[in-house]
């Protein structure tokens, strides 16, 4: 089983100074590799949802205007995010949308972790998005199983592995504490379509879930693969799990995904 946060709360100013930000220095995924493996219907869904991410929350005929929020990125966090390539100075394009930047503290068995979140308020309110498959609790996707071996992998800083096309970045702007105007370069974790992009399409493609990926690359029949957002669990016999875990890691390398191992053990 994976180590989930036992409690999550909004970070206070004191937390922002005392608790380091979660690692965000991850490479950008090669979406072209992902696309070549998807069933046509899944690829069509990916392009449909991805198109919503780059859609302005205000159509040309609308009189609505993007409203800048009051929250700003702490200077130390902005320095880390800029170094990791998550934010950059805003372009000369007129702002088309704003994000609300904040962080949350996750209490885990291994200690406290602070995760940075960008909430695109206007887009989440106005985008005509409905999840193709509703995301339920983790136990709907990773139910208890009995097996000789299990391997759990997860995408590190998963949402930040998706590069936003340059022409869409003006839709995701905010300011640093010193007033500097910046925009996101990666998929915002707070966008309502982000979990589906990750869960149903990307992670499933890397793990080779047969409802998403061509059976040509399917796992052996006796290997069970379960996926939940950025988590992958492989269960079965040791002789089957070990080589399939190696294959999943090769898949991750092929599309430049940054994977970490949560735990490998016996029966779960």
C-alpha positions as CSV (number, residue, x, y, z in Angstrom):
1,X,0.0,0.0,0.0
2,X,1.1,3.6,-0.6
3,X,1.9,6.1,2.2
4,X,-0.8,8.7,2.0
5,X,-1.0,11.9,4.1
6,X,-2.8,11.3,7.4
7,X,-3.8,15.0,7.5
8,X,-3.7,18.0,5.2
9,X,-4.0,21.6,6.2
10,X,-3.5,25.0,4.6
11,X,0.1,26.2,5.3
12,X,0.5,29.2,7.6
13,X,3.1,31.9,7.1
14,X,5.1,30.2,9.8
15,X,4.9,26.9,7.9
16,X,6.1,28.6,4.7
17,X,9.3,29.6,6.5
18,X,9.8,26.4,8.5
19,X,8.8,23.6,6.2
20,X,10.7,23.1,2.9
21,X,8.6,23.0,-0.3
22,X,8.1,19.6,-1.9
23,X,10.7,18.8,-4.6
24,X,9.5,20.3,-7.9
25,X,12.7,20.0,-10.0
26,X,11.4,17.4,-12.4
27,X,11.8,17.0,-16.2
28,X,9.1,17.6,-18.7
29,X,7.2,14.6,-20.1
30,X,7.4,13.5,-23.7
31,X,3.7,13.5,-24.6
32,X,4.4,12.3,-28.1
33,X,5.6,9.0,-26.7
34,X,2.4,8.7,-24.6
35,X,0.2,9.5,-27.6
36,X,1.7,6.7,-29.8
37,X,0.6,4.1,-27.2
38,X,-3.0,5.2,-26.6
39,X,-6.1,3.8,-28.1
40,X,-7.7,6.2,-30.5
41,X,-10.6,7.0,-28.1
42,X,-8.3,7.7,-25.3
43,X,-6.1,9.9,-27.4
44,X,-9.2,11.8,-28.5
45,X,-10.1,12.3,-24.8
46,X,-6.6,13.5,-24.0
47,X,-6.7,16.1,-26.7
48,X,-10.2,17.2,-25.7
49,X,-9.3,17.7,-22.0
50,X,-5.9,19.2,-22.9
51,X,-7.6,21.7,-25.1
52,X,-9.7,22.8,-22.1
53,X,-6.6,23.6,-20.2
54,X,-5.5,26.0,-22.9
55,X,-9.0,27.6,-23.3
56,X,-9.5,31.1,-22.1
57,X,-12.2,31.3,-19.3
58,X,-13.5,34.4,-21.1
59,X,-14.7,33.9,-24.7
60,X,-14.1,36.7,-27.2
61,X,-17.7,37.9,-27.0
62,X,-17.7,38.0,-23.2
63,X,-17.4,41.3,-21.3
64,X,-15.8,39.4,-18.4
65,X,-12.3,40.3,-17.3
66,X,-9.7,38.2,-15.5
67,X,-9.4,39.4,-11.9
68,X,-6.1,39.3,-10.1
69,X,-6.1,37.7,-6.7
70,X,-4.5,39.0,-3.5
71,X,-2.4,36.0,-2.7
72,X,1.3,36.1,-3.7
73,X,4.1,33.5,-3.9
74,X,6.6,33.8,-1.0
75,X,10.0,35.0,-2.2
76,X,11.8,31.8,-1.1
77,X,9.2,29.6,-2.8
78,X,9.3,31.7,-6.0
79,X,13.1,31.3,-6.1
80,X,12.8,27.5,-6.0
81,X,9.9,27.4,-8.5
82,X,11.8,29.6,-10.9
83,X,15.0,27.5,-10.6
84,X,12.9,24.4,-11.3
85,X,11.3,26.0,-14.4
86,X,7.8,25.9,-12.9
87,X,7.3,29.7,-13.2
88,X,8.9,32.4,-15.4
89,X,8.5,36.1,-15.9
90,X,5.2,36.9,-17.6
91,X,5.3,37.5,-21.4
92,X,4.0,40.7,-23.0
93,X,0.7,38.9,-23.8
94,X,-2.2,40.4,-22.0
95,X,-3.2,38.3,-18.9
96,X,-6.0,35.9,-19.7
97,X,-6.4,34.3,-16.3
98,X,-5.0,34.3,-12.8
99,X,-4.1,31.5,-10.4
100,X,-4.4,31.6,-6.6
101,X,-1.0,30.4,-5.3
102,X,-0.9,28.7,-1.9
103,X,0.6,25.6,-0.2
104,X,-0.7,22.9,2.0
105,X,1.1,20.9,4.7
106,X,0.7,17.1,4.5
107,X,1.3,15.2,7.7
108,X,2.8,11.8,6.7
109,X,4.3,9.0,8.7
110,X,7.7,10.1,7.4
111,X,7.2,13.7,8.6
112,X,5.7,17.0,7.3
113,X,5.7,17.9,3.6
114,X,4.6,21.2,2.1
115,X,3.1,21.0,-1.4
116,X,2.6,24.1,-3.6
117,X,-0.7,24.4,-5.4
118,X,-1.9,26.8,-8.2
119,X,-5.7,27.2,-8.2
120,X,-7.0,28.7,-11.5
121,X,-10.2,30.1,-10.1
122,X,-11.8,31.5,-13.3
123,X,-11.0,28.5,-15.4
124,X,-12.2,26.0,-12.8
125,X,-15.5,28.0,-12.5
126,X,-16.1,28.6,-16.2
127,X,-14.5,25.7,-18.2
128,X,-17.2,23.2,-19.4
129,X,-15.5,20.2,-18.0
130,X,-17.0,17.0,-16.7
131,X,-14.8,14.1,-15.7
132,X,-15.0,11.1,-18.0
133,X,-14.5,8.8,-15.1
134,X,-15.2,10.3,-11.7
135,X,-12.2,10.2,-9.4
136,X,-13.2,8.4,-6.2
137,X,-11.3,7.6,-3.1
138,X,-7.9,5.9,-3.5
139,X,-9.3,2.6,-2.2
140,X,-11.6,2.3,-5.2
141,X,-8.5,2.2,-7.4
142,X,-6.0,0.4,-5.1
143,X,-8.2,-2.1,-3.2
144,X,-6.7,-4.6,-0.8
145,X,-5.1,-7.5,-2.6
146,X,-3.3,-10.7,-1.5
147,X,-0.2,-11.5,-3.5
148,X,3.3,-12.8,-3.1
149,X,4.8,-9.5,-4.1
150,X,3.9,-5.9,-4.7
151,X,5.8,-2.9,-6.0
152,X,4.5,0.6,-5.6
153,X,5.8,3.5,-7.8
154,X,4.7,7.1,-8.0
155,X,5.3,10.1,-10.3
156,X,7.4,12.6,-8.4
157,X,5.7,16.1,-8.3
158,X,3.5,14.6,-11.0
159,X,1.5,17.6,-12.2
160,X,4.7,19.6,-12.7
161,X,5.9,17.1,-15.3
162,X,3.5,18.5,-17.9
163,X,4.7,21.5,-19.9
164,X,2.1,24.2,-20.8
165,X,2.3,25.4,-24.4
166,X,3.8,28.9,-24.4
167,X,0.7,30.4,-26.0
168,X,-1.5,29.3,-23.0
169,X,0.7,30.5,-20.1
170,X,-0.8,33.9,-20.0
171,X,-3.9,32.2,-18.6
172,X,-2.1,31.2,-15.4
173,X,-0.5,34.3,-13.9
174,X,0.1,35.5,-10.4
175,X,2.6,37.7,-8.5
176,X,5.6,37.1,-6.2
177,X,5.7,38.9,-2.9
178,X,7.9,41.6,-4.4
179,X,5.3,42.4,-7.1
180,X,7.0,40.5,-9.9
181,X,4.4,39.2,-12.5
182,X,5.0,35.6,-13.3
183,X,3.2,32.8,-15.2
184,X,3.1,29.0,-14.9
185,X,5.1,26.9,-17.4
186,X,3.7,23.6,-16.1
187,X,0.2,22.1,-15.6
188,X,-1.4,23.6,-12.5
189,X,-2.1,21.0,-9.8
190,X,-5.3,22.9,-8.9
191,X,-6.9,22.7,-12.4
192,X,-10.0,20.5,-12.2
193,X,-9.1,18.6,-15.3
194,X,-5.5,17.8,-14.1
195,X,-6.3,14.6,-12.2
196,X,-8.0,13.0,-15.2
197,X,-5.1,13.9,-17.5
198,X,-2.8,12.2,-15.0
199,X,-4.9,9.3,-13.7
200,X,-6.7,8.1,-16.7
201,X,-4.2,8.8,-19.4
202,X,-0.6,9.5,-18.4
203,X,0.0,7.2,-15.5
204,X,-2.1,4.5,-17.0
205,X,0.0,4.7,-20.2
206,X,3.2,4.3,-18.3
207,X,1.9,1.4,-16.3
208,X,0.2,-0.1,-19.4
209,X,-3.4,-0.3,-18.2
210,X,-5.1,-2.2,-21.1
211,X,-8.2,-0.1,-21.2
212,X,-6.0,2.8,-22.2
213,X,-3.0,1.4,-24.0
214,X,-2.8,-1.0,-26.9
215,X,-2.7,-4.7,-25.8
216,X,0.6,-5.0,-27.8
217,X,2.3,-3.7,-24.7
218,X,0.1,-5.3,-22.0
219,X,1.4,-6.8,-18.8
220,X,1.5,-10.6,-18.5
221,X,-1.9,-12.1,-17.6
222,X,-0.9,-13.0,-14.0
223,X,0.3,-9.4,-13.2
224,X,-2.2,-7.0,-11.7
225,X,-1.7,-3.3,-12.4
226,X,-3.7,-0.7,-10.4
227,X,-3.4,3.1,-10.9
228,X,-4.5,6.1,-8.8
229,X,-3.6,9.6,-10.0
230,X,0.2,9.4,-9.8
231,X,0.5,6.0,-8.1
232,X,1.2,2.7,-9.7
233,X,0.9,-0.7,-7.9
234,X,2.0,-3.9,-9.5
235,X,1.1,-7.2,-7.7
236,X,1.5,-10.9,-8.5
237,X,4.3,-13.5,-8.1
238,X,7.9,-12.3,-7.5
239,X,8.9,-13.8,-10.9
240,X,6.2,-11.7,-12.7
241,X,6.3,-8.5,-10.7
242,X,10.0,-8.0,-10.9
243,X,10.4,-7.9,-14.7
244,X,7.2,-5.9,-15.1
245,X,8.4,-3.3,-12.6
246,X,11.5,-3.0,-14.7
247,X,9.4,-2.6,-17.8
248,X,7.4,0.2,-16.2
249,X,10.6,2.0,-15.2
250,X,11.8,1.7,-18.8
251,X,8.5,3.1,-20.0
252,X,9.0,6.1,-17.6
253,X,12.5,6.6,-19.0
254,X,11.2,6.5,-22.5
255,X,8.8,9.4,-21.9
256,X,11.1,11.3,-19.4
257,X,8.8,10.6,-16.5
258,X,10.3,11.0,-13.0
259,X,9.3,7.9,-11.0
260,X,10.0,7.2,-7.3
261,X,9.5,4.0,-5.4
262,X,7.2,4.1,-2.4
263,X,7.7,0.6,-1.1
264,X,8.3,-2.9,-2.3
265,X,7.1,-5.7,-0.1
266,X,5.4,-9.0,0.2
267,X,1.6,-9.5,0.4
268,X,-0.5,-6.3,0.8
